C-alpha cells in the first residue's frame, strides 16, 4: 500500500450543499474501501484548503481513479500528493551515496 495526501477545496456546488458533506465523506470512504484502500485520517481545515485526507491505496492507478471519481461528483476539487514514510525516505537518501 502507498500513502497519499488529498488536499480538497469546496466547489460552489459543494459549499451550497455542505450539510450533505458527512454523507459524501462516508460515500468517499466506502468508494475507496471498495477499491482496496482506506482513509487513515480526515480533517476539516481553515486556510487554503477545506479538507485534508490521508489515505492508503494499493497503487497509483487506484489512487488516481479514486480522486477522479471524487472530482466527477462536483463537490470538491483536489490536489494530491504521494507520501513516503520515514523508512522509505531514509532508504532513498541512503541510496544516494
Secondary structure, DSSP 8 states (H G I E B T S, - for coil): -EEEEEEEEE-HHHHHTGGGHHHHHHHHHHHHHHTT-EEEEEEE-SSS-SEEEEEEESSHHHHHHHHHHHHHHSSEEEEEEEE--HHHHHHHHHTT-
